[in-house]
Amino acid sequence: MNKPAQLLLDRLAITGSALCALHCIATPLLLVLFPSLLALPVGDHFYHMLMVWLVIPTSSIAVLMGCSNHKDTKVLALAVVGIVGLSVSAIYGHDFLGEVGEKLATLAASLFLVAAHWRNYSLCRSDSCEKAKSE
């Protein structure tokens, strides 16, 4: 396993999930403060789809690389819930949950992914990956 690459992917995924959560929280406030931002051609749906297309491969690779060594099922379960939640929210959230519901679902899914990557990162920084590899 390429441990530095896996740790970098976990950091990128944590950053991506945190940016997604920040976007959900900050966008309404920014639109109230700067209504001219509504004129930008980039819509909310575009941003969500972009994030999903960036998060899915990054998260999947990082989690699978870590789990192949430390075998922690909590990491895998948290990541699956987060990825599925983000995907469903990005594709169907606005239609079925409304704008606020979509943002809350996206925020919850992002938190699941952050938890998965934080645990994965912590386990792989400790000796858990090396112990599992030598057993």
N, C-alpha and C positions, 0 to 999 in steps of 0.2 A: 504494500500500500504506500502511496505517496502521501505521507503524513502532512507535510507542509501545504500541499495542494488542498487536502481535505480541510485543514484548519482555515485556510484562506477562503474556501467556498462557504464554510460555516459563518465566517465573519461577514462575507458578502450577503449571505442569506439573512443574517440578523439585521444588517443594515437595510436591506431591501424591505424586510417586513416592518422595521421601524419607520422607514420612509412612507410606506403604505399607510401605517397607522397615523403618522403625522399628517399626511395628506387628508385623511378622513376627518381629522380633528380641525386642521387649520383652514381648509377650503371654505367652509361656511363663514368663518370669521374674516378671512381675507376678502370674500365677496361683499360682506357688509361694509368693510372699511374701504375697499377699492372696487366699486361696482363696474368700473371700466374693464375689469378682467373678464367680464362676461362676453366681451367682444373677441376674445382669443378663439382661434379656430379649433383648439384642442378641447374636446369634450371629456366629461367624466368617464364615459364608457371606454373611450380610447385609452385613457390612463389605466383603467382597471385591466383591460385586455393586455396592454403592454406589460404591466406588472405580473400578470399571470404567466405570460410567455417568458418572462425573465426568471420568475421565482420557481416555476415547476422544474426546469432542468437543473438550476443551481441547487435547490433544496434536495431534489432527488439524488443527485450525484453525491453531495456532501453526506447525506444521511446514509445512503447505501455503502459508501466507503467506510464510514465510521461503524455502522452496524455489522459490517462483514467481519470486523475484528472484535468489538466489545460485546456484540450480541444482545444489546439492551433493547428489549421490546418496547419499553416506554418511549424511547426516542422514535422508533418506527411508528407507533400508534399516534403520538402527538403530531408527527409530520404528516401522516396520512389524513388526519382530521383537518389540519391546517390547509393542506393543498386542496383537498376536496372542498372545504369551506370557501376558500378563495375562488376556486373555479366556479362553483355553483353561484356564489354571490356575484361574480363578475358577469356571468352569462345570463342568469335568471333573476338576480336579486332585485333589480329595479322594478321588474314587472310583477313579481310576487310579494315583495316585502315593502315596496315604496322606497323613496329616497333615504329616509332615516333608517329604515330597517336594513337596507343594503349596506349603509355605512357601518351600522352596528355589527352586522354579520361579518363584514370584511375586517373590522377591527378585532372581533373575537377570533377569526381564523388567523389573523396576523399574530395574535398573542400565542396561539397554539404553536405556530411555526417558530416564533422566537424561543418559546420554551423548549421545543424539540432541538433546535440548533444550539441553544445554550447548554443543554444537557449533553448533546453530542460533542460539542467543543470541549466541555469540561472533562468528559470521560476520555477523550482522545488526548488531552493535554496531560492527564494523569497517566498512571501506568496501566490502566484498564485495557487499553488497546494492545499494549505489548504483552501483558499477562495472557490475554485471550489468544494471542497469536502463538505464544510459546506452548500453550497447553495442547 
